[in-house]
């Protein structure tokens, strides 16, 4: 019972921390135009996708730095914004250490996770392949049988697919599906933030993480567009 109560308390604390900040900004010599807002994609997740310059970057809680500003500073010295997950500390110390951006690039992407108090970032590269597979597709959950999406010639980060999605009662998770960076289930995958997200109602997606899946509420022919860099999905039922 005590363990259960401790878990409930921890979850409540994490939820409170995640809801504490309505907006975050980035500022510093690495940021084009000096200051830019982060995109809030969930209660616990803020994201940036765009260009950065070589220099220093600070994550702050107010658009203009002042007495009420809090700083999200890396727990490690000289922490690169490109990393596999580094914890940050929150303080009101303007002199706290910044994040480092080593090279100029147009396709930086990082996530600030308020629940785990970590930042994870990369320089996003176009994927060589993207597939759709799952119970709602004609090929089901079979590795090596997924359907290839089409890469746009003018933007290699954008992929499109048009085809039938419908409930297949004879397979596991008959209305579910997901997107894979190869014709098998590992290692690269795209997921919705919530399990059984209707593909028609939510344009958010995340790269990797928990194995949540999209679903359909209507059988039909769908046109789906995925932007891997901006982590967006757009779907329409065309007939």
C-alpha positions in Angstrom: 0.0 0.0 0.0 2.8 2.4 0.9 4.6 1.7 -2.4 1.3 2.4 -4.3 0.8 5.7 -2.5 4.4 6.7 -3.3 3.8 5.9 -6.9 0.6 8.0 -7.0 2.4 10.9 -5.3 5.3 10.7 -7.8 2.9 10.7 -10.7 1.0 13.6 -9.3 4.2 15.6 -8.8 5.3 14.8 -12.4 1.9 15.9 -13.8 2.1 19.2 -11.8 5.6 19.9 -13.1 4.5 19.2 -16.6 1.6 21.7 -16.4 3.7 24.4 -14.7 4.9 26.0 -17.8 2.5 27.2 -20.5 5.2 28.4 -22.9 9.0 28.1 -23.3 11.4 30.1 -25.5 14.9 29.7 -26.8 17.4 32.6 -26.9 21.1 33.2 -27.4 23.7 33.5 -30.2 22.7 30.2 -31.7 19.0 31.3 -32.3 18.0 33.0 -35.5 16.3 36.3 -34.8 17.6 36.1 -31.2 14.5 34.6 -29.5 11.9 32.0 -30.7 9.1 30.1 -29.1 9.1 26.3 -28.7 6.0 24.4 -29.9 4.0 22.8 -27.1 3.0 19.4 -28.5 1.7 17.8 -25.2 1.4 18.6 -21.5 4.9 17.4 -21.0 6.6 18.0 -24.4 7.9 21.2 -26.0 9.7 21.0 -29.4 11.8 23.0 -31.7 12.4 22.1 -35.4 14.3 24.6 -37.5 17.7 26.3 -38.1 20.3 27.0 -35.5 23.7 28.7 -35.7 26.9 27.7 -34.0 26.8 29.3 -30.6 25.0 29.2 -27.2 21.4 28.5 -26.6 19.3 29.0 -23.4 15.8 27.7 -22.7 13.7 30.2 -20.8 10.2 30.5 -19.4 9.6 34.1 -20.5 9.9 35.8 -23.9 12.0 38.6 -22.4 14.5 37.7 -19.8 13.7 39.3 -16.5 13.4 38.8 -12.7 10.7 36.1 -13.1 12.6 34.1 -15.8 13.6 30.5 -15.1 16.4 28.9 -17.0 16.5 25.2 -18.1 20.2 24.5 -17.9 22.0 21.2 -18.7 23.2 19.1 -15.8 26.5 18.4 -17.7 29.1 21.0 -18.6 29.3 22.0 -22.3 26.3 19.9 -23.2 25.6 19.7 -26.9 22.0 20.3 -28.0 22.5 17.2 -30.1 22.3 14.3 -27.6 20.5 11.1 -26.7 18.9 12.6 -23.6 20.5 14.9 -21.0 18.8 16.0 -17.7 18.4 19.7 -17.1 18.1 21.8 -13.9 15.6 24.7 -13.5 16.8 27.8 -11.8 16.5 31.6 -11.8 20.3 32.0 -12.3 20.9 33.9 -15.5 24.6 32.9 -15.3 23.7 29.2 -15.5 25.4 27.3 -18.2 23.8 27.3 -21.7 23.4 24.5 -24.3 26.0 24.4 -27.0 25.3 24.3 -30.8 28.5 23.3 -32.6 27.7 23.8 -36.3 25.2 25.8 -38.4 22.4 23.6 -39.8 18.8 24.1 -41.1 17.4 20.9 -39.6 17.9 20.9 -35.8 15.2 19.3 -33.8 15.0 18.9 -30.0 12.4 18.0 -27.4 12.2 19.3 -23.9 10.4 16.8 -21.7 9.0 18.4 -18.5 8.0 15.1 -16.9 11.5 13.5 -17.1 13.3 16.9 -17.0 15.4 15.9 -20.0 16.3 17.4 -23.4 17.0 15.2 -26.4 18.1 16.5 -29.8 19.4 15.7 -33.2 20.1 17.1 -36.7 17.4 15.4 -38.6 18.4 13.6 -41.8 15.9 12.4 -44.5 14.9 8.8 -44.2 15.7 6.5 -47.1 12.4 4.6 -46.8 9.0 4.9 -45.1 6.3 2.1 -44.8 2.8 1.8 -43.5 1.7 -1.5 -41.9 -0.8 -2.9 -39.5 -4.2 -4.5 -39.0 -6.1 -1.9 -40.9 -3.9 -2.4 -44.0 -4.2 -5.0 -46.7 -1.0 -6.7 -45.7 -1.6 -6.8 -41.9 1.2 -7.0 -39.4 3.7 -9.0 -41.6 7.3 -7.9 -41.6 8.6 -7.6 -45.2 5.0 -7.1 -46.5 4.4 -3.4 -45.5 3.4 -0.9 -48.1 6.0 1.6 -49.3 5.2 5.4 -49.1 6.4 7.8 -51.7 9.1 10.4 -51.0 8.5 13.9 -52.5 11.2 14.9 -54.9 11.2 18.6 -53.8 11.3 17.8 -50.1 12.9 14.5 -49.0 11.5 14.8 -45.5 7.9 14.5 -46.8 6.2 11.2 -47.7 2.8 10.4 -49.1 0.6 7.3 -49.4 -2.8 6.7 -50.8 -4.7 3.4 -50.3 -7.4 1.5 -48.5 -7.6 1.3 -44.7 -10.4 -0.8 -43.2 -11.1 -3.0 -40.3 -9.9 -6.6 -40.7 -11.7 -8.7 -38.1 -9.4 -11.7 -38.6 -6.2 -10.0 -37.5 -4.9 -8.7 -34.2 -5.7 -5.0 -33.6 -7.9 -4.9 -36.7 -8.2 -1.1 -37.0 -4.6 -0.2 -36.0 -1.5 0.7 -38.0 1.8 2.6 -37.8 4.7 3.9 -39.9 8.1 2.3 -40.0 11.5 3.6 -41.4 12.2 0.1 -42.8 10.1 -2.9 -43.9 10.3 -4.4 -40.4 9.4 -3.3 -36.9 12.8 -2.0 -35.8 14.6 0.2 -35.3 13.0 3.4 -36.8 9.3 4.1 -36.2 6.7 6.9 -36.0 4.0 6.9 -33.4 1.0 9.0 -32.1 1.2 10.5 -28.7 -1.8 8.5 -27.5 -2.8 4.9 -28.2 -5.6 4.4 -30.8 -5.4 8.0 -32.0 -7.8 8.5 -35.0 -5.6 9.4 -37.9 -8.2 12.0 -39.0 -8.2 13.9 -35.8 -4.6 14.5 -34.7 -1.7 15.7 -36.8 1.0 15.2 -34.1 3.5 12.4 -34.3 6.7 11.5 -32.5 9.8 9.6 -33.5 10.5 6.5 -31.6 9.3 5.9 -28.0 6.4 3.8 -26.7 4.7 1.5 -29.3 1.4 3.4 -29.6 -0.5 3.1 -32.8 -3.0 5.0 -35.0 -6.5 3.7 -35.7 -9.3 4.4 -38.1 -13.0 5.1 -37.2 -14.1 4.7 -40.9 -13.3 2.3 -43.6 -12.2 3.9 -46.9 -9.5 5.2 -49.2 -7.1 7.5 -47.4 -4.5 10.0 -48.5 -1.8 10.4 -45.9 1.2 12.9 -45.8 4.0 12.7 -43.3 6.6 15.3 -42.6 9.4 13.6 -40.7 11.3 16.7 -39.8 8.4 18.7 -38.4 6.8 15.5 -37.0 3.4 16.1 -38.5 0.9 13.8 -40.2 -2.0 14.9 -42.4 -4.7 12.4 -43.4 -7.9 12.7 -45.4 -10.6 10.2 -46.3 -11.0 10.7 -50.0 -13.7 8.1 -50.7 
